[in-house]
């Protein structure tokens, strides 16, 4: 799927000037520049792509949130990524009228790219199988885009929620994830509860984000954006190699083409739960490795600038803390990988003191066992004469 996206990008960018001779009286006919912003009167058809993998517990409520949109989606594509539960059947029978596409289990990035390749709308939006939209989500986004006809993508804000039943376990598993959710809902009644309780008025405030902003971390915890399908294809699509960060890599590449506007419209409801693939304890090494590659590869910013540091955010530091406190840090290979990334991303010391403390803490159990083993031998030794 990634190769398909790159092929589309080349096909769209190449100008069709072959066959024209120098000095020909005929004007050179070239294709429109796919990056050129154009007016879009009356273009409001939205394709919604929902990747699905063993999501039978929440998929019905997710599709209901699409069905309730004031601005009706023209097309809903549910891409089933080799599920083994009833999720695909639930999607087929849901009154939203989704088209269910099945594929072998290749991961969420390939499922998103599959939907992106098939999207026929003027715009494409993505909604994960366990997240929800406020009924005004698409209406407000489309109205903003129609009022700003030169924009090709729009990011909105999200409100994180969790079920009452999951909140305690979340805080135990991951401090940051446990504190994300600002609203607790009963299981099975999340959408109605959020519509009643969530403050979604927002404001007209707009921020714009370039590559350097994206290098400091993701704009959001989920795919809370709507964009022209062509733009996402030109940017290469979602990155299958990036665990739980396929959308982040895509947006970094989008930012190379055009700044990304973000409006204070909190109409996306992001579910924080114990089985989420984007839990931060699983992200540490992959995310920080990606951060080093993006910063130091030379393709986004000059390597010299990347080596100076300072392009990190709260998530970078949180993930480093998670890695330093992980039981695996006492193992030499794991510790070496973490230490190398710390030195690359924070070149002024690489959080040396934090790493030293973590190393001592990781070795404490061994030191305690050694001390307990020594004490009996000392007590059993004969007293000196």
The 8 nearest C-alpha neighbors of each residue, nearest first, counted from 0:
[[1, 3, 2, 112, 4, 109, 113, 236],
 [0, 2, 4, 3, 236, 235, 5, 238],
 [3, 1, 5, 0, 4, 6, 235, 7],
 [2, 4, 0, 6, 1, 5, 7, 116],
 [5, 3, 7, 232, 1, 235, 2, 6],
 [4, 6, 8, 2, 7, 235, 3, 9],
 [7, 5, 3, 9, 8, 4, 10, 2],
 [6, 8, 10, 4, 5, 9, 11, 3],
 [9, 7, 233, 5, 11, 6, 10, 12],
 [8, 10, 12, 6, 11, 7, 13, 5],
 [11, 9, 7, 8, 12, 13, 6, 5],
 [10, 12, 8, 9, 13, 7, 33, 32],
 [13, 11, 9, 10, 8, 14, 33, 32],
 [12, 14, 10, 11, 9, 15, 30, 32],
 [15, 13, 29, 30, 16, 12, 32, 11],
 [16, 14, 29, 17, 30, 13, 28, 27],
 [15, 17, 14, 29, 19, 27, 18, 28],
 [16, 18, 19, 15, 14, 20, 27, 29],
 [17, 19, 20, 16, 15, 27, 21, 28],
 [20, 18, 17, 16, 27, 21, 23, 25],
 [21, 19, 23, 22, 18, 17, 27, 25],
 [20, 22, 23, 19, 24, 27, 18, 25],
 [21, 23, 20, 24, 25, 19, 26, 27],
 [22, 24, 25, 20, 21, 19, 26, 27],
 [25, 23, 22, 26, 21, 20, 27, 19],
 [26, 24, 23, 27, 19, 22, 28, 20],
 [27, 25, 28, 24, 23, 19, 29, 22],
 [26, 28, 29, 16, 25, 19, 23, 15],
 [27, 29, 26, 16, 30, 15, 25, 14],
 [30, 28, 15, 14, 16, 27, 31, 32],
 [29, 31, 14, 15, 32, 28, 13, 11],
 [32, 30, 33, 29, 35, 14, 34, 11],
 [31, 33, 35, 34, 30, 12, 11, 14],
 [34, 32, 35, 31, 11, 12, 229, 230],
 [35, 33, 32, 36, 230, 256, 12, 257],
 [34, 36, 32, 33, 37, 31, 149, 151],
 [37, 35, 149, 34, 150, 38, 151, 148],
 [38, 36, 149, 39, 35, 148, 150, 151],
 [37, 39, 148, 40, 149, 36, 145, 147],
 [38, 40, 42, 148, 41, 37, 145, 149],
 [41, 39, 42, 38, 145, 148, 43, 37],
 [40, 42, 43, 39, 145, 44, 38, 121],
 [43, 41, 39, 40, 121, 44, 145, 122],
 [42, 44, 41, 45, 121, 141, 122, 120],
 [45, 43, 120, 121, 73, 42, 122, 46],
 [46, 44, 122, 120, 72, 73, 123, 121],
 [45, 47, 74, 123, 120, 75, 118, 73],
 [46, 48, 75, 124, 125, 123, 76, 74],
 [49, 47, 125, 76, 114, 77, 75, 124],
 [48, 50, 77, 126, 127, 125, 76, 128],
 [51, 49, 78, 110, 77, 111, 127, 79],
 [52, 50, 79, 128, 78, 80, 54, 49],
 [51, 53, 82, 80, 54, 79, 81, 50],
 [54, 52, 82, 84, 55, 86, 83, 51],
 [53, 55, 52, 86, 56, 58, 57, 51],
 [54, 56, 86, 58, 57, 85, 53, 84],
 [55, 57, 54, 58, 59, 86, 53, 129],
 [58, 56, 129, 60, 59, 55, 54, 61],
 [57, 59, 61, 128, 60, 55, 54, 62],
 [60, 58, 62, 61, 57, 63, 89, 90],
 [59, 61, 63, 62, 58, 57, 64, 190],
 [62, 60, 58, 64, 131, 63, 59, 130],
 [61, 63, 65, 59, 64, 60, 58, 66],
 [64, 62, 66, 60, 65, 61, 59, 67],
 [63, 65, 61, 67, 62, 66, 132, 131],
 [66, 64, 62, 63, 67, 68, 61, 132],
 [65, 67, 63, 95, 64, 68, 62, 71],
 [68, 66, 64, 65, 134, 63, 69, 71],
 [67, 69, 134, 70, 65, 71, 66, 135],
 [68, 70, 134, 135, 71, 138, 67, 137],
 [71, 69, 138, 68, 137, 72, 135, 136],
 [72, 70, 68, 69, 73, 66, 67, 137],
 [71, 73, 45, 74, 46, 70, 47, 75],
 [74, 72, 45, 44, 46, 71, 120, 75],
 [73, 75, 46, 72, 47, 76, 45, 120],
 [76, 74, 97, 47, 46, 48, 98, 77],
 [77, 75, 48, 98, 97, 99, 47, 49],
 [76, 78, 49, 99, 50, 48, 98, 100],
 [79, 77, 100, 50, 110, 51, 101, 99],
 [80, 78, 51, 101, 81, 100, 52, 77],
 [79, 81, 104, 52, 102, 82, 103, 51],
 [80, 82, 104, 103, 102, 79, 83, 52],
 [83, 81, 53, 52, 84, 80, 79, 86],
 [82, 84, 53, 81, 85, 52, 86, 87],
 [83, 85, 53, 86, 82, 55, 54, 87],
 [86, 84, 88, 87, 55, 89, 83, 53],
 [85, 87, 55, 89, 54, 88, 84, 53],
 [86, 88, 90, 89, 85, 91, 79, 99],
 [89, 87, 91, 90, 85, 86, 92, 93],
 [88, 90, 86, 92, 87, 91, 93, 85],
 [89, 91, 87, 93, 88, 92, 86, 97],
 [92, 90, 88, 89, 93, 87, 99, 97],
 [91, 93, 89, 90, 88, 94, 96, 95],
 [92, 94, 90, 95, 91, 89, 96, 59],
 [95, 93, 96, 92, 66, 97, 63, 91],
 [94, 96, 66, 93, 97, 62, 63, 65],
 [97, 95, 94, 93, 98, 91, 75, 92],
 [98, 96, 75, 76, 95, 99, 77, 91],
 [97, 99, 76, 77, 75, 100, 96, 91],
 [100, 98, 77, 78, 76, 97, 91, 101],
 [101, 99, 78, 79, 77, 98, 102, 76],
 [102, 100, 79, 78, 80, 99, 81, 103],
 [101, 103, 80, 81, 79, 104, 100, 78],
 [104, 102, 81, 80, 105, 101, 79, 82],
 [103, 105, 81, 80, 106, 102, 82, 52],
 [106, 104, 103, 109, 80, 107, 110, 102],
 [107, 105, 108, 109, 104, 110, 80, 239],
 [106, 108, 110, 109, 111, 50, 105, 80],
 [109, 107, 239, 111, 110, 237, 106, 245],
 [108, 110, 112, 111, 107, 106, 113, 105],
 [109, 111, 107, 113, 108, 112, 50, 78],
 [112, 110, 108, 114, 113, 109, 50, 115],
 [111, 113, 115, 109, 114, 110, 116, 236],
 [114, 112, 110, 116, 111, 115, 109, 117],
 [113, 115, 117, 111, 112, 116, 48, 118],
 [116, 114, 112, 118, 117, 113, 111, 228],
 [115, 117, 113, 114, 118, 112, 4, 232],
 [118, 116, 114, 115, 119, 113, 76, 112],
 [119, 117, 115, 116, 120, 46, 114, 123],
 [120, 118, 117, 46, 121, 74, 122, 45],
 [121, 119, 45, 44, 46, 122, 118, 123],
 [122, 120, 44, 45, 42, 43, 227, 119],
 [121, 123, 227, 45, 120, 226, 228, 46],
 [124, 122, 46, 226, 45, 225, 47, 228],
 [125, 123, 225, 47, 224, 48, 46, 226],
 [126, 124, 48, 47, 49, 222, 127, 123],
 [125, 127, 49, 48, 130, 128, 222, 124],
 [128, 126, 130, 129, 49, 50, 125, 51],
 [127, 129, 58, 51, 130, 49, 61, 54],
 [128, 130, 57, 127, 61, 58, 270, 131],
 [131, 129, 269, 127, 270, 268, 128, 61],
 [130, 132, 268, 61, 64, 267, 269, 129],
 [133, 131, 267, 64, 268, 266, 136, 134],
 [132, 134, 266, 136, 135, 194, 267, 64],
 [135, 133, 68, 67, 136, 69, 132, 64],
 [136, 134, 138, 133, 69, 137, 139, 68],
 [135, 137, 266, 133, 138, 134, 139, 132],
 [138, 136, 140, 139, 70, 135, 141, 68],
 [139, 137, 70, 135, 141, 140, 136, 142],
 [138, 140, 142, 137, 141, 136, 135, 143],
 [139, 141, 137, 143, 142, 138, 136, 144],
 [142, 140, 144, 138, 143, 139, 137, 145],
 [141, 143, 145, 139, 144, 140, 138, 146],
 [144, 142, 146, 140, 141, 145, 139, 147],
 [143, 145, 147, 141, 146, 142, 148, 140],
 [144, 146, 142, 148, 147, 143, 141, 39],
 [145, 147, 143, 144, 148, 142, 141, 149],
 [148, 146, 144, 145, 149, 150, 143, 142],
 [149, 147, 38, 145, 150, 144, 146, 39],
 [148, 150, 36, 147, 37, 38, 151, 144],
 [151, 149, 148, 152, 147, 144, 36, 153],
 [152, 150, 227, 226, 149, 153, 230, 36],
 [151, 153, 226, 225, 150, 227, 259, 154],
 [154, 152, 225, 224, 260, 261, 226, 155],
 [153, 155, 224, 261, 223, 260, 262, 225],
 [156, 154, 262, 264, 261, 223, 263, 224],
 [157, 155, 265, 264, 263, 267, 266, 262],
 [156, 158, 267, 265, 268, 266, 159, 269],
 [157, 159, 268, 269, 265, 267, 160, 156],
 [160, 158, 180, 269, 268, 270, 181, 179],
 [159, 161, 180, 182, 270, 183, 181, 271],
 [162, 160, 271, 183, 270, 180, 272, 184],
 [161, 163, 184, 183, 164, 165, 185, 186],
 [162, 164, 183, 166, 165, 184, 185, 161],
 [163, 165, 162, 166, 186, 167, 185, 161],
 [166, 164, 162, 163, 168, 167, 169, 272],
 [165, 167, 169, 163, 168, 164, 162, 161],
 [166, 168, 169, 170, 165, 171, 164, 177],
 [169, 167, 171, 170, 165, 166, 172, 273],
 [170, 168, 177, 172, 166, 171, 167, 273],
 [169, 171, 177, 174, 167, 173, 168, 172],
 [170, 172, 168, 169, 173, 167, 174, 177],
 [173, 171, 169, 170, 168, 174, 177, 273],
 [174, 172, 176, 170, 175, 177, 171, 169],
 [173, 175, 177, 170, 176, 178, 172, 171],
 [174, 176, 178, 177, 173, 179, 317, 279],
 [177, 175, 179, 173, 178, 174, 169, 278],
 [178, 176, 170, 169, 174, 175, 179, 173],
 [177, 179, 175, 176, 180, 174, 170, 181],
 [180, 178, 176, 177, 159, 181, 175, 271],
 [179, 181, 160, 159, 182, 178, 161, 271],
 [180, 182, 160, 159, 179, 183, 158, 178],
 [183, 181, 160, 180, 184, 161, 159, 197],
 [184, 182, 161, 162, 163, 160, 181, 185],
 [183, 185, 162, 189, 163, 161, 186, 192],
 [186, 184, 162, 188, 163, 189, 187, 183],
 [185, 187, 162, 188, 184, 189, 163, 164],
 [186, 188, 189, 185, 60, 57, 190, 184],
 [189, 187, 185, 186, 190, 191, 192, 184],
 [188, 190, 192, 184, 191, 187, 193, 185],
 [191, 189, 193, 192, 188, 194, 131, 60],
 [190, 192, 194, 193, 189, 188, 195, 196],
 [191, 193, 189, 195, 190, 194, 196, 188],
 [192, 194, 196, 197, 190, 195, 191, 189],
 [195, 193, 191, 192, 196, 197, 190, 133],
 [196, 194, 192, 193, 197, 191, 198, 190],
 [195, 197, 193, 194, 192, 198, 182, 191],
 [198, 196, 193, 194, 199, 195, 182, 158],
 [197, 199, 200, 196, 201, 265, 194, 195],
 [198, 200, 265, 201, 266, 197, 264, 133],
 [201, 199, 198, 202, 264, 265, 263, 266],
 [202, 200, 264, 263, 199, 265, 203, 198],
 [201, 203, 204, 263, 200, 264, 262, 205],
 [202, 204, 205, 263, 262, 201, 264, 200],
 [205, 203, 202, 263, 262, 206, 201, 261],
 [206, 204, 262, 261, 203, 260, 263, 207],
 [207, 205, 261, 260, 262, 208, 204, 259],
 [208, 206, 260, 259, 258, 261, 205, 209],
 [207, 209, 259, 258, 212, 260, 206, 213],
 [208, 210, 258, 254, 212, 211, 213, 259],
 [209, 211, 213, 254, 212, 251, 255, 214],
 [212, 210, 214, 213, 209, 215, 310, 208],
 [211, 213, 209, 210, 214, 215, 208, 216],
 [214, 212, 210, 215, 211, 216, 251, 217],
 [213, 215, 211, 216, 212, 310, 210, 311],
 [216, 214, 311, 312, 310, 213, 212, 211],
 [215, 217, 214, 213, 312, 218, 314, 311],
 [218, 216, 219, 247, 213, 220, 215, 214],
 [219, 217, 216, 213, 220, 247, 154, 208],
 [220, 218, 217, 221, 223, 222, 156, 157],
 [219, 221, 217, 218, 222, 269, 157, 223],
 [220, 222, 219, 223, 269, 127, 246, 157],
 [223, 221, 224, 125, 126, 246, 220, 219],
 [224, 222, 221, 155, 154, 267, 156, 157],
 [225, 223, 154, 153, 222, 155, 124, 226],
 [224, 226, 124, 153, 123, 152, 122, 154],
 [227, 225, 152, 122, 123, 151, 228, 153],
 [226, 228, 122, 229, 230, 151, 123, 121],
 [229, 227, 231, 230, 123, 122, 226, 232],
 [230, 228, 232, 227, 231, 233, 33, 8],
 [231, 229, 233, 232, 227, 228, 234, 226],
 [232, 230, 234, 228, 233, 236, 229, 235],
 [231, 233, 229, 4, 236, 235, 234, 230],
 [232, 234, 8, 230, 235, 231, 229, 4],
 [233, 235, 231, 232, 252, 253, 236, 230],
 [236, 234, 4, 232, 233, 5, 1, 231],
 [237, 235, 232, 231, 234, 249, 4, 112],
 [236, 238, 245, 249, 108, 246, 112, 239],
 [237, 239, 245, 240, 241, 108, 248, 236],
 [240, 238, 108, 241, 245, 109, 237, 106],
 [239, 241, 238, 242, 245, 108, 244, 237],
 [242, 240, 245, 244, 239, 238, 243, 285],
 [241, 243, 244, 240, 245, 285, 239, 282],
 [242, 244, 277, 245, 276, 241, 282, 246],
 [245, 243, 247, 241, 242, 246, 248, 286],
 [244, 246, 238, 237, 241, 248, 247, 108],
 [247, 245, 249, 244, 248, 237, 250, 222],
 [246, 248, 244, 250, 249, 245, 217, 251],
 [249, 247, 251, 245, 250, 246, 238, 252],
 [250, 248, 246, 237, 252, 247, 251, 236],
 [249, 251, 253, 247, 252, 248, 254, 246],
 [252, 250, 248, 254, 253, 249, 213, 210],
 [251, 253, 255, 249, 250, 234, 254, 248],
 [254, 252, 250, 256, 255, 234, 251, 249],
 [253, 255, 257, 258, 251, 209, 210, 256],
 [256, 254, 252, 253, 257, 210, 251, 209],
 [257, 255, 253, 254, 252, 258, 34, 234],
 [256, 258, 254, 255, 253, 259, 209, 151],
 [259, 257, 209, 254, 208, 207, 260, 256],
 [258, 260, 208, 207, 254, 257, 152, 261],
 [261, 259, 207, 153, 206, 154, 208, 258],
 [260, 262, 154, 206, 155, 205, 153, 207],
 [261, 263, 205, 155, 264, 204, 154, 260],
 [262, 264, 201, 202, 204, 156, 155, 265],
 [263, 265, 201, 155, 156, 262, 266, 199],
 [266, 264, 156, 157, 199, 267, 158, 263],
 [265, 267, 133, 136, 264, 199, 132, 157],
 [268, 266, 157, 132, 265, 158, 131, 269],
 [267, 269, 158, 131, 157, 159, 132, 130],
 [270, 268, 159, 130, 158, 160, 267, 271],
 [269, 271, 160, 130, 161, 159, 272, 129],
 [272, 270, 161, 160, 269, 159, 180, 275],
 [273, 271, 275, 274, 270, 161, 165, 169],
 [272, 274, 275, 169, 165, 271, 168, 278],
 [273, 275, 272, 276, 278, 271, 277, 169],
 [276, 274, 277, 272, 278, 273, 271, 270],
 [277, 275, 278, 243, 274, 281, 242, 279],
 [276, 278, 243, 275, 279, 282, 281, 244],
 [279, 277, 276, 280, 275, 281, 176, 282],
 [278, 280, 282, 281, 277, 283, 318, 176],
 [281, 279, 282, 278, 283, 321, 173, 318],
 [282, 280, 279, 283, 278, 277, 276, 284],
 [281, 283, 279, 286, 280, 285, 284, 278],
 [282, 284, 318, 286, 285, 281, 287, 280],
 [283, 285, 287, 286, 288, 282, 337, 322],
 [286, 284, 288, 282, 287, 283, 289, 242],
 [285, 287, 289, 288, 282, 283, 284, 290],
 [286, 288, 290, 289, 284, 285, 283, 291],
 [289, 287, 285, 291, 290, 286, 284, 292],
 [290, 288, 292, 286, 287, 291, 293, 285],
 [289, 291, 287, 293, 288, 292, 294, 286],
 [290, 292, 288, 294, 289, 293, 295, 287],
 [293, 291, 289, 296, 295, 290, 294, 288],
 [294, 292, 290, 291, 296, 295, 289, 299],
 [293, 295, 305, 291, 292, 296, 290, 300],
 [294, 296, 302, 292, 305, 297, 293, 291],
 [295, 297, 292, 298, 293, 294, 302, 299],
 [298, 296, 302, 301, 295, 300, 299, 294],
 [297, 299, 296, 300, 301, 293, 295, 302],
 [300, 298, 297, 293, 301, 294, 210, 296],
 [299, 301, 297, 298, 302, 294, 304, 305],
 [300, 302, 297, 304, 303, 305, 299, 298],
 [303, 301, 297, 305, 295, 304, 306, 300],
 [302, 304, 306, 301, 305, 307, 295, 300],
 [305, 303, 307, 301, 302, 306, 300, 308],
 [306, 304, 302, 294, 295, 307, 303, 308],
 [307, 305, 303, 304, 308, 302, 295, 346],
 [306, 308, 304, 305, 303, 309, 346, 347],
 [309, 307, 306, 310, 345, 305, 346, 344],
 [308, 310, 311, 307, 345, 344, 305, 215],
 [311, 309, 215, 308, 214, 312, 211, 305],
 [312, 310, 215, 309, 315, 216, 214, 313],
 [311, 313, 215, 315, 314, 216, 316, 310],
 [312, 314, 316, 315, 317, 311, 216, 215],
 [313, 315, 317, 316, 312, 318, 216, 311],
 [316, 314, 318, 312, 313, 317, 311, 319],
 [315, 317, 319, 313, 318, 314, 320, 312],
 [318, 316, 314, 320, 319, 315, 313, 321],
 [317, 319, 321, 283, 315, 320, 316, 314],
 [318, 320, 316, 322, 321, 317, 323, 315],
 [319, 321, 323, 317, 318, 322, 324, 316],
 [322, 320, 318, 324, 319, 323, 325, 317],
 [321, 323, 325, 319, 324, 320, 318, 283],
 [322, 324, 320, 321, 357, 325, 328, 319],
 [323, 325, 321, 322, 320, 357, 326, 328],
 [324, 326, 322, 327, 323, 328, 321, 329],
 [327, 325, 328, 329, 324, 361, 330, 323],
 [326, 328, 325, 329, 330, 333, 334, 322],
 [329, 327, 334, 330, 326, 325, 333, 323],
 [328, 330, 361, 327, 326, 331, 362, 334],
 [331, 329, 328, 327, 333, 332, 334, 326],
 [330, 332, 334, 333, 335, 329, 328, 336],
 [333, 331, 335, 334, 330, 336, 328, 337],
 [334, 332, 336, 335, 330, 331, 328, 337],
 [335, 333, 328, 331, 337, 332, 336, 330],
 [334, 336, 332, 338, 333, 337, 331, 339],
 [337, 335, 333, 339, 334, 338, 340, 332],
 [338, 336, 334, 340, 335, 339, 341, 333],
 [337, 339, 341, 335, 340, 336, 334, 342],
 [338, 340, 342, 336, 341, 337, 335, 343],
 [341, 339, 343, 337, 342, 338, 344, 336],
 [342, 340, 349, 338, 344, 339, 343, 345],
 [341, 343, 349, 346, 339, 345, 340, 344],
 [344, 342, 340, 341, 346, 345, 339, 291],
 [343, 345, 341, 342, 346, 340, 308, 291],
 [344, 346, 349, 342, 347, 341, 308, 343],
 [347, 345, 342, 349, 343, 348, 344, 308],
 [348, 346, 345, 349, 342, 308, 350, 307],
 [347, 349, 350, 351, 346, 345, 342, 352],
 [348, 350, 342, 345, 341, 351, 346, 347],
 [351, 349, 353, 348, 352, 354, 341, 345],
 [350, 352, 354, 349, 353, 348, 355, 342],
 [351, 353, 355, 354, 350, 356, 348, 349],
 [354, 352, 356, 350, 355, 351, 357, 323],
 [353, 355, 357, 351, 352, 356, 358, 350],
 [354, 356, 352, 358, 357, 353, 351, 359],
 [357, 355, 359, 353, 358, 354, 360, 352],
 [358, 356, 360, 354, 355, 359, 323, 361],
 [357, 359, 361, 355, 356, 360, 354, 362],
 [358, 360, 356, 362, 361, 357, 363, 355],
 [361, 359, 357, 363, 362, 358, 356, 364],
 [360, 362, 358, 329, 359, 363, 357, 328],
 [361, 363, 359, 365, 360, 364, 366, 358],
 [362, 364, 366, 360, 365, 361, 367, 359],
 [365, 363, 367, 366, 362, 368, 361, 360],
 [366, 364, 368, 362, 363, 367, 369, 361],
 [365, 367, 363, 369, 364, 368, 370, 362],
 [368, 366, 370, 364, 369, 365, 363, 371],
 [367, 369, 371, 365, 370, 366, 372, 364],
 [370, 368, 366, 372, 367, 371, 365, 373],
 [369, 371, 367, 373, 372, 368, 366, 374],
 [372, 370, 368, 374, 369, 373, 367, 375],
 [371, 373, 369, 370, 374, 368, 375, 376],
 [372, 374, 370, 376, 371, 375, 369, 377],
 [373, 375, 377, 371, 376, 372, 370, 378],
 [376, 374, 378, 377, 373, 379, 372, 371],
 [377, 375, 379, 373, 374, 378, 380, 372],
 [376, 378, 374, 380, 375, 379, 373, 381],
 [379, 377, 375, 376, 380, 374, 381, 373],
 [380, 378, 376, 377, 375, 381, 374, 382],
 [379, 381, 377, 378, 376, 382, 375, 383],
 [382, 380, 383, 379, 378, 377, 384, 376],
 [383, 381, 380, 384, 379, 378, 377, 376],
 [382, 384, 381, 380, 377, 379, 378, 376],
 [383, 382, 381, 380, 379, 377, 378, 376]]
